[in-house]
Amino acid sequence: MSRSTVRPTNVERYFSEDDVIVSKTDPKGIITYANKIFLTIADYSEEEVLGKPHNIIRHPDMPAGVFRLMWNRIQSGNEIFAYVCNMAKNGDHYWVLAHVTPNFDRDRRIVGYHSNRRVPDKHILPVIKDLYAQMRAEERRHASSKEGAAASVGIINAMLDRKGLTYDEYIHGL
């Protein structure tokens, strides 16, 4: 089944609070490593994910603005924590709190990215889901996906300005 034909099932998957989903990518986001927990929750074999773009597990309801924010942070050499809804091979979904960090060579050039994902706090998810719904609604108002993603990031920035917080302060304060 091709990724383009997979539709969300609205069935949520869960993993243990002791589990950590781990993946590594090259600088372009191509998967170079996926641990057993990643493969199990996403229902892929190692052969199916290695060499593929990490967005193979992207849920279509995730705002593009979240990924734009994430890429901007990690490509500039910074880490990021973000709540993400991923999609398994069959269309089931699972929520994670992702911690993504760049990997550097000796000359401080980014040579890839490392992501650890844990079970998110279930009490925080309603806040995140509401924010993401606002972001997706804003994205749909734009004909261009690029403009939509930029406007979606604007939703986060406006919220942070109102609260007088940085992104990191907001995420860690939830």
C-alpha positions in Angstrom: 0.0 0.0 0.0 1.5 3.3 -1.0 1.7 6.1 1.6 -0.6 8.3 -0.5 -3.4 5.8 -0.3 -3.2 5.4 3.5 -6.0 7.2 5.3 -6.2 8.0 9.0 -8.3 5.3 10.8 -9.0 7.5 13.9 -7.6 4.6 16.0 -5.0 5.7 18.5 -2.1 3.6 19.4 -0.2 3.8 22.7 3.2 2.8 23.9 4.7 2.4 27.3 5.9 5.3 29.4 9.2 3.3 29.7 9.6 3.1 26.0 11.6 5.6 23.9 11.1 5.8 20.2 14.4 6.6 18.5 15.3 7.5 15.0 18.2 9.1 13.2 18.3 10.9 9.9 20.7 12.4 7.5 20.7 16.2 7.0 17.8 15.9 4.5 15.6 13.9 6.9 16.2 10.5 5.3 16.0 7.8 8.0 19.3 6.1 8.7 18.3 4.3 12.0 15.0 3.3 13.6 14.9 1.4 16.9 12.5 -1.6 17.5 10.0 0.6 19.4 9.7 2.9 16.4 9.2 0.0 14.0 6.7 -1.7 16.3 4.5 1.4 17.0 4.6 2.5 13.4 4.2 -1.1 12.1 7.0 -0.9 9.6 9.9 -3.2 9.0 13.4 -1.8 9.1 13.7 -2.3 5.3 10.6 -0.2 4.8 11.9 2.9 6.6 15.7 2.9 6.1 16.5 5.3 3.2 13.0 6.8 3.3 12.0 10.4 4.3 11.1 10.7 8.0 7.8 12.1 7.0 6.7 8.6 6.0 5.0 8.7 9.5 3.6 12.2 9.2 -0.1 12.4 10.1 -2.0 14.6 7.6 -3.6 16.5 10.5 -0.3 17.8 11.7 0.2 21.5 10.9 2.9 22.2 8.4 3.9 25.1 10.6 5.1 22.8 13.4 7.5 21.1 11.0 8.6 24.4 9.6 9.4 25.6 13.2 11.1 22.3 13.9 13.3 22.4 10.8 14.2 26.1 11.4 15.4 25.3 14.9 17.4 22.1 14.1 18.9 23.4 10.9 20.2 26.4 12.9 21.9 24.0 15.3 19.4 24.1 18.1 17.3 21.3 19.7 13.6 21.3 19.9 10.9 19.7 21.9 7.5 19.3 20.1 4.3 17.4 20.4 3.7 15.4 17.3 0.9 13.1 16.1 2.4 10.4 13.9 0.7 7.9 11.7 1.4 4.2 11.5 1.5 2.3 8.3 -2.2 1.3 8.4 -3.4 4.8 9.3 -3.6 4.5 13.1 -2.1 7.4 15.0 0.0 7.9 18.1 1.1 11.1 19.9 4.6 11.7 21.1 6.7 14.4 22.8 9.7 14.6 20.4 13.1 15.8 21.3 15.0 16.4 18.1 18.7 17.4 18.1 21.2 18.0 15.4 24.4 15.8 15.2 27.6 17.7 14.4 30.9 16.6 13.0 34.2 17.9 14.4 33.9 21.1 12.5 30.4 21.8 13.9 28.7 21.0 10.6 25.3 19.3 10.9 25.7 15.7 9.7 22.2 14.5 10.7 19.5 14.6 13.3 18.6 12.4 16.3 15.1 12.1 17.7 13.9 10.6 20.9 10.1 10.4 21.4 8.3 9.7 24.7 4.7 9.3 25.8 3.2 12.8 26.1 1.3 13.9 29.2 -2.3 13.1 28.4 -3.4 16.3 30.3 -1.4 18.5 27.9 -2.7 17.0 24.7 -6.0 18.9 24.7 -4.1 22.2 24.8 -1.8 21.1 21.9 -4.7 19.7 19.9 -6.5 23.0 20.1 -3.4 25.0 19.1 -2.8 22.6 16.2 -6.5 22.9 15.0 -6.1 26.7 14.9 -2.8 26.3 12.9 -4.4 23.9 10.4 -7.4 26.2 10.0 -5.0 29.0 9.2 -3.1 26.9 6.8 -6.2 26.0 4.9 -7.0 29.7 4.4 -3.9 30.0 2.1 -3.7 28.8 -1.5 0.1 28.2 -1.2 1.3 25.5 1.3 4.4 27.7 1.9 2.3 30.7 2.8 0.0 28.5 4.9 3.0 27.1 6.9 4.3 30.6 7.5 0.9 31.9 8.6 0.6 28.8 10.9 3.9 29.6 12.6 2.5 33.1 13.0 -0.3 31.6 15.1 2.3 30.1 17.5 4.3 33.4 17.6 1.3 35.5 18.3 0.3 33.1 21.1 3.8 33.3 22.6 3.8 37.1 22.3 0.5 37.3 24.2 1.9 35.0 26.9 5.3 36.7 27.0 7.0 33.4 26.6 9.6 31.9 24.3 8.7 28.6 22.5 10.9 26.6 24.9 9.3 28.3 28.0 5.9 27.5 26.7 6.5 23.8 25.9 8.4 23.2 29.2 5.8 25.0 31.1 2.8 23.0 29.9 
